Amino acid sequence: MEAIGWNQYGGWRIGIRSFDGKRYYYYAHMRQNYPYAEGLAEGSVVTAGDVIGYMGHTGYSVKENVNNIEVTHLHWGMELIFDESQKESDNEIWIDVYPLTQFLYKNRSEAAKVEGTKEWHRVSGMRDPAVEEYLKQNPQVSSGDAPSLN
């Protein structure tokens, strides 16, 4: 997790950088007052299918938790970063993620409500060797909500 918090344009939002640093995933306009899955913070490691947050309609306001968007939705995008100077510049490369969204929808992870809370968690875990290696090298980093598959 590279960025988490309020942004006047995206509202409550999350930014996730791939381990190789070449892809940045951006999720915005998340739910008012409870935008993120419990325990997430900058530096957290998440795996495909982890519940990271909840759709909403925040943003386009300098004031937190103001909803200036009428329809609940998720804005997400993917930026390619070949050189760090591209990240916040006029040379950003953003990808049309609609075809990827269609693919991911067909291959999504089942999630279940955690009784008595506002939380949801994925039902089945996923083993990702890259995440395991990263966590082994960085024991101070917390991982997402996926149960381990050993």
Phi, psi and chi 1 to 4 in degrees:
 res  aa     phi    psi   chi1   chi2   chi3   chi4
   1 MET       -  119.5 -167.3   82.6   43.4      -
   2 GLU   -97.4  -35.0 -177.3  172.3  -64.1      -
   3 ALA  -142.5  138.3      -      -      -      -
   4 ILE  -150.8  132.3 -172.9  168.0      -      -
   5 GLY   144.7 -163.8      -      -      -      -
   6 TRP   -88.6  140.7  177.5  -97.2      -      -
   7 ASN  -140.4  132.9  171.6  -65.0      -      -
   8 GLN   -61.9  -23.3   79.9  176.7   53.3      -
   9 TYR   -90.9  -45.7  -56.3  106.2      -      -
  10 GLY   -91.7   -5.5      -      -      -      -
  11 GLY    67.2 -142.7      -      -      -      -
  12 TRP   -71.3  126.5  -66.7  110.7      -      -
  13 ARG  -146.3  162.2   50.1   86.3  171.6  116.4
  14 ILE  -131.5  140.3  -67.7  175.8      -      -
  15 GLY  -124.5  126.9      -      -      -      -
  16 ILE  -120.9  128.9  -60.3  171.7      -      -
  17 ARG  -103.4  138.1 -178.2   81.2   72.7  112.1
  18 SER   -66.6  159.1   61.8      -      -      -
  19 PHE   -59.6  -34.6  -74.0  125.7      -      -
  20 ASP   -80.8   -4.3   65.4    6.2      -      -
  21 GLY    77.4    4.8      -      -      -      -
  22 LYS   -94.6  -13.6  -55.3  -89.5 -172.1 -123.6
  23 ARG  -128.5  138.0  -68.7  173.0  -46.8  -76.4
  24 TYR  -125.5  120.1 -179.6   75.8      -      -
  25 TYR  -101.9  130.1  -57.5   93.0      -      -
  26 TYR  -120.7  126.9  179.5   74.9      -      -
  27 TYR  -123.3  126.4  -56.3   82.7      -      -
  28 ALA  -138.1  170.1      -      -      -      -
  29 HIS    65.6   39.9  -52.5  -55.9      -      -
  30 MET   -77.1  172.3  -61.2  175.4   92.5      -
  31 ARG   -60.6  140.5 -175.3  166.2   63.5 -172.6
  32 GLN   -68.1  137.8  179.2  179.8   -4.1      -
  33 ASN    69.4  -18.1  -63.2  -38.9      -      -
  34 TYR  -152.1   65.2 -158.9   85.4      -      -
  35 PRO   -79.7  -27.1   25.2  -31.1      -      -
  36 TYR  -118.6  155.9  -46.5  118.7      -      -
  37 ALA   -65.0  145.8      -      -      -      -
  38 GLU   -58.2  136.7 -168.1  172.7  -61.9      -
  39 GLY    89.5   -5.9      -      -      -      -
  40 LEU   -76.6  142.2  -74.9 -175.9      -      -
  41 ALA  -154.2  164.3      -      -      -      -
  42 GLU   -54.5  134.3  -81.5 -170.9   29.5      -
  43 GLY    96.1  -15.1      -      -      -      -
  44 SER   -63.0  150.2  -65.6      -      -      -
  45 VAL  -106.9  130.6  174.4      -      -      -
  46 VAL  -123.7  157.4  -65.7      -      -      -
  47 THR  -119.6  153.5  -57.6      -      -      -
  48 ALA   -49.0  131.0      -      -      -      -
  49 GLY    95.8  -14.1      -      -      -      -
  50 ASP   -66.1  143.8  -75.6   -7.0      -      -
  51 VAL   -77.4  121.0  174.5      -      -      -
  52 ILE  -112.1  -23.2   58.5  171.9      -      -
  53 GLY  -175.3 -171.8      -      -      -      -
  54 TYR  -132.8  138.8  -54.3  100.0      -      -
  55 MET   -62.4  147.4  -68.0 -168.0  -33.9      -
  56 GLY  -155.6 -148.5      -      -      -      -
  57 HIS  -155.5   41.1   49.0   88.5      -      -
  58 THR   -85.4  162.8   58.9      -      -      -
  59 GLY   119.0  179.5      -      -      -      -
  60 TYR    55.0   42.5  -62.6  117.0      -      -
  61 SER  -157.1  145.9  170.9      -      -      -
  62 VAL   -79.8  -11.9  -66.9      -      -      -
  63 LYS  -101.5  128.4 -174.6  176.2  177.0 -171.5
  64 GLU   -61.6  148.0  -66.8  179.5    8.4      -
  65 ASN    64.5   20.5  -75.2  -29.5      -      -
  66 VAL   -96.2  134.0  171.9      -      -      -
  67 ASN  -106.0  103.2  -59.9  -31.8      -      -
  68 ASN  -103.0   13.1  -71.9  -34.1      -      -
  69 ILE  -118.0  136.2  -57.2  168.7      -      -
  70 GLU   -81.2  -31.7  -61.5  -63.9  -39.5      -
  71 VAL  -110.0  130.7  178.1      -      -      -
  72 THR   -64.7  129.8  -62.3      -      -      -
  73 HIS  -164.6  176.0   70.0  -73.2      -      -
  74 LEU  -123.3  125.5  175.2   66.4      -      -
  75 HIS   -96.8  122.0  171.7  128.2      -      -
  76 TRP  -138.4  150.7   82.5  -76.1      -      -
  77 GLY  -149.7  167.3      -      -      -      -
  78 MET  -131.9  126.4 -179.2  172.5   63.2      -
  79 GLU  -108.6  135.6  178.9 -176.9    7.5      -
  80 LEU   -92.6  135.1  -61.5 -178.9      -      -
  81 ILE  -128.9  105.6  -55.8  167.4      -      -
  82 PHE   -96.3  -19.1  -61.4  106.6      -      -
  83 ASP  -146.5  133.4  179.6  -67.8      -      -
  84 GLU   -56.8  -26.4 -143.1   36.9   53.5      -
  85 SER   -67.7  -15.7   67.4      -      -      -
  86 GLN   -75.5  -26.5  -70.4  176.2  -74.7      -
  87 LYS   -52.1  -52.0  179.9  109.8 -179.9   19.7
  88 GLU  -121.5   66.1  -57.5  -78.7  -24.5      -
  89 SER  -145.6 -175.9   74.3      -      -      -
  90 ASP   -79.4   -2.8  -67.3  -23.7      -      -
  91 ASN  -106.6   25.1  -62.3  -42.2      -      -
  92 GLU   -67.5  146.4  -66.5  176.2  -12.5      -
  93 ILE  -120.5  104.3  -57.4  170.1      -      -
  94 TRP  -103.1  142.3  -73.0   91.1      -      -
  95 ILE  -103.6  140.5  -57.5  -59.8      -      -
  96 ASP   -71.5  110.1  176.0    2.4      -      -
  97 VAL   -93.4    5.3  -67.6      -      -      -
  98 TYR   -58.8  -48.0 -174.2   68.3      -      -
  99 PRO   -61.1  -36.1  -20.8   30.8      -      -
 100 LEU   -66.3  -38.3 -177.4   55.9      -      -
 101 THR   -59.7  -43.5  -57.5      -      -      -
 102 GLN   -62.2  -43.2  -68.5  173.6  -48.5      -
 103 PHE   -63.5  -48.0  170.7   77.8      -      -
 104 LEU   -63.3  -36.2  -67.5  172.7      -      -
 105 TYR   -60.0  -39.1 -179.7   77.7      -      -
 106 LYS   -72.9  -17.2  -67.9  176.2 -175.5  173.2
 107 ASN  -125.1   34.5  -63.1  -78.6      -      -
 108 ARG   -78.4  158.7   64.0 -168.6  177.4  -83.8
 109 SER   -88.8  140.2  -65.7      -      -      -
 110 GLU   -73.2  138.0 -178.4 -178.9   -2.0      -
 111 ALA  -121.6  150.8      -      -      -      -
 112 ALA  -130.9  145.1      -      -      -      -
 113 LYS   -71.0  137.0  179.1   95.9  166.7   94.2
 114 VAL   -87.4  113.3  178.4      -      -      -
 115 GLU   -53.1  136.5  -69.9  -61.9  -38.7      -
 116 GLY    78.4    6.9      -      -      -      -
 117 THR  -133.9  178.7   72.0      -      -      -
 118 LYS   -95.3    4.3  -64.5 -179.2  178.1 -176.5
 119 GLU   -86.8  152.1  -69.4  -68.5  -44.5      -
 120 TRP  -127.6  146.8  -71.4   73.8      -      -
 121 HIS  -136.1  152.0  -72.5  -80.7      -      -
 122 ARG   -66.4  151.2   77.6  152.8   97.1 -161.7
 123 VAL   -81.4  -44.1  172.4      -      -      -
 124 SER  -110.9  141.2  -58.7      -      -      -
 125 GLY   -79.4  170.1      -      -      -      -
 126 MET  -138.7  135.4  179.2  178.6  139.2      -
 127 ARG   -98.6  119.9 -173.2  162.4 -175.9 -119.1
 128 ASP  -122.9  107.3 -175.5  -24.4      -      -
 129 PRO   -56.2  -33.2  -23.5   32.6      -      -
 130 ALA   -65.8  -40.1      -      -      -      -
 131 VAL   -67.0  -44.4  169.7      -      -      -
 132 GLU   -58.8  -44.8  -68.5  171.6    5.1      -
 133 GLU   -64.4  -42.9 -176.9   61.3   30.2      -
 134 TYR   -61.9  -45.6 -177.9   84.0      -      -
 135 LEU   -66.9  -33.7  -68.3  174.4      -      -
 136 LYS   -64.0  -39.6 -171.2 -173.6  -41.0  179.9
 137 GLN   -80.4  -17.6  -67.4  176.9    8.8      -
 138 ASN  -132.1   69.7  -61.0  -81.6      -      -
 139 PRO   -63.0  -16.1   19.6  -27.1      -      -
 140 GLN   -78.9  -11.4   74.7  -76.8    4.0      -
 141 VAL   -87.4  138.4  174.6      -      -      -
 142 SER   -90.3  151.4   64.8      -      -      -
 143 SER  -102.1  173.3   62.4      -      -      -
 144 GLY   -72.3 -157.7      -      -      -      -
 145 ASP   -93.6    3.6   67.6   -6.8      -      -
 146 ALA   -74.8  131.3      -      -      -      -
 147 PRO   -69.9  150.7   19.5  -25.5      -      -
 148 SER   -73.6  142.4  176.8      -      -      -
 149 LEU  -111.3   88.4  -66.6  178.6      -      -
 150 ASN   -98.9      -  -66.5  -35.1      -      -
